[in-house]
Amino acid sequence: MVRDFWTHTEVIRICGVEESFLSRLVKEDILCPTCVEGSSAQMFSSMDLERLRLAKLLMEEMDVNLPGVEVILRMRQNLIDMRNQFDDILEDMCRQLKNIHSL
């Protein structure tokens, strides 16, 4: 079974980070925990865990400061969004070409 959300404590354990590090990322809006129905605690999504792992890697192994991490993660998300838009455009073009050839 694949999980969609993790608690604050689980994220700290899974990613091997200090609570203060996680709190800093939340405070800087790098991570955005959400409220999940049926839980009183804020929960972190799979995307949050990925962003946390990248932030940890950038800061610990590449000596990037927190503002730099935010910029890199924002640029990364922009690239992912653009790639998805490009894929949608290609799919639409393929459908249009198939429609033209089927006439």
C-alpha angles and dihedrals in degrees: 000000000000117000123221100194140029133196125245091257093048092051091052091051097042096047097035096232134139119255089240091057092051091047091051091053091050092046091052091048092242087123122034113195116200137207112251123205111258094025130087092200127082111254133207123227129221088259089055091052091050091049090048092051091049092047091051092049093048094048100040103035103026099033094233115161123232096262088050091051090052092051093046093048092047091050090047091052091048090053091049091049092049091049090052091049090049091050090051091051092050092049091050091049090050091052091049092049091050090051091051092050093047092058 
